């Protein structure tokens, strides 16, 4: 999200290929929709509505118009919800961000716009054909399968997700509608494939193969002796359970004393999680016969995802170009804190491996998929510094609870740290397991942790 300092820079820079600044007095839904469509068909950007004493449109009305504008494009634009910059009572501006690399070609009343410098212009026929060839996929997740209805969604999960995104008198259904997780058919609400994968009661009923196969081999090659687990359920649950499998099966030869370790973990913290999240967010779910595979070997981890690189992205431009095959899935996972909407997960993996002095990730495109291989470090005696102060304080609370009670659950930890985001607390458990400090017992709601 932009800050007040970012806003001043944008306004002083004025309109450009990626910035549209509109006075609230002229910002009709149609004019905002034209700018948003143009940014989406180009390289993304930001729509800014600055408020001042001359603004006749109230901030709340401006936000409502922006939400209306997002629904006017064909297909519907799925972007982060509009937000205000500045104080709650007197915001400085309304911001609508359009991510780079959206998968569709968007139109408004039958016309296709793009950016030419700081202007919105109609795309000429040749450029439109080229754009449609590049963005030839991405419509699948917005479709609603026949027979699916409102009751096929787990509304407890929907409400938990939507509570931090509700604006004004919006409902959880409104949030799902803006996120492309449901569509309206008359007065009925129908879940889309994206909605069923993210919040469905039985996601695999609708999308066969939307699972993660996790396997741990003892050596550097596949053999007959291995541990395996097929992870199903919603996509957020799959990510969490795959993380737990990796943490529980990670080789450790660690001794902890006063926050000092006698060795280093085989992978930088968060790198394996990033690889799994990227696979879940960007795989091609139209290939229903295949699963994501997370394969652990003694010297490496391979994450294989069905579907080749999308759109115009290739192995050569992988770090420069952005393209979201599953824009609704990516946006919801970003809302939940799993990923950044801008899509720099691969960049972070490369940077983390480099900073740790390890071999960079290896990316490979096969005939029907994409794979990333992360090589483990050689374990050598070394002391690691204490975790950041805020995290260390939380860990000390956890360890004190474990010493006093012998075990701790997710609910116990949330009561110890009520001001901390639940996703952050969940990752604390994953990091502590990875470091060899605690041990995870049980599964799902019966999960608890003990000192290792």
Phi, psi and omega in degrees: 000147182283151176257175178298322178295318177299320182298316180299321179294318180296314183293320180292328179288329179079179181301144178208190181298335183238008181226128173238123179247120181239137172291136178304334182290339180244004185276077173285161176304322181295318181291320177295318180299321179298317180293318181294319177297317180298316178296320181295322180282347177260237183244028180077180180158205187224133170258125184240128173243095181281140179256143173211189184296338182272355184289121179272338181270128179289155178304321181295318178293324178296318178297318179297321178294322179295318177297321177295320180298322181295336180271355185272342182282162176232114355289175183295138178283129177248103183223169174304144182297146178303145180217162181260147172250133181112190183292150184300319183281335182219075182294150179278329183195159170259135183240134170235117181262135177247112183295155175282150172080030176292152192272351185254170165254123191255144180229162176227116182052040176084359180249143182252120183252156171214179180261136172234095189065237179261017183244153171264121183232155177286135180288134178286166189300317182294314180296326179294318178299317180296319180295320179293327176293319180291317182259064187268001181227183175108002181268347188297313188294339181273355178278156178249122181291146179299135179091349180278139180223182184303323184287353177278355175262146175272100188286342172294318177292322179298313181297319179298321179289317190280345189299330180269359182246356184292136179238126177058238182262016178298154175247173177299325176297321178298318180298314179296325179296315180292333181272359179075021180266345173219159173229158179260130174240091188070238177264358182268148175258125179242130178286144174272173175301320179299315180299319180292322179291326184273326187226007186289152175288324179223075185302322184288347174294327186261332181228094180294138179086000178281067185221173173238124173265114178256132180219143178237117179256148184285332183245204182268358180229161174292138176214184185281342181260108180201159174259139181218157177207130175264120186256118178244203182089195179290162182298316177299319178295323178298317180299314182297316183288326175293321175301315181297319178299315180297317181294318183289333183257007179287130177293133180226137168227074190240147172228125186253130174210119179053046178068018178247140179248153179269356174210178179250150176295154183292342180224148175300144180305133175089347184291315179295321177300317180299319181295319180292315181298318179298319179296316180296320185286327192244002180293163178268104183282355175288338177276083192283349182272356186243155176247161163289139179242128174245106188247119180259128174240174181297329186245000185194167171232130177248131176242113185249132185235133177296137178102132177286174179302140187275158171054230184269004182282134177230173177298330182286325183252018187304323183275344183260324188263153179233136178203126180254107176294322183242078188295323180291316179298316180298317183294318180293318177297327175292318177302324183279353177092007180284323184217166169270138183297335183289340172083047180252031181297317180295319177301317181294321178299314181297315182295317181295318179294321179294315180296331178276359180073027182251165179300137181295157177301149177251123181253138184219137174250123180260186180298329184223020182194185181223141183222145172236134179243128179245121183267137182286155174277157171284129185285122179229150180297123179198148178263137177254150182287162179296151177294168180305152188306311182299317179293319181298320178298319178295317181297322178297322175298317180298313182295322178297319178296318180296319179293327182279324188242347178086345181202162178212142177249171177300319180296319177303316184292322178295325177290328177287329183230066188293340184271358186262141179302134181303326179294323177295318179294322178297320180290332174302316178300315181299315181295320180293323177293317180299325181279357178078021183267328178227167181234134180272131180238135176085187185213152177055231185289343180271008184287137169213171186231147177229165176292139181270000000 
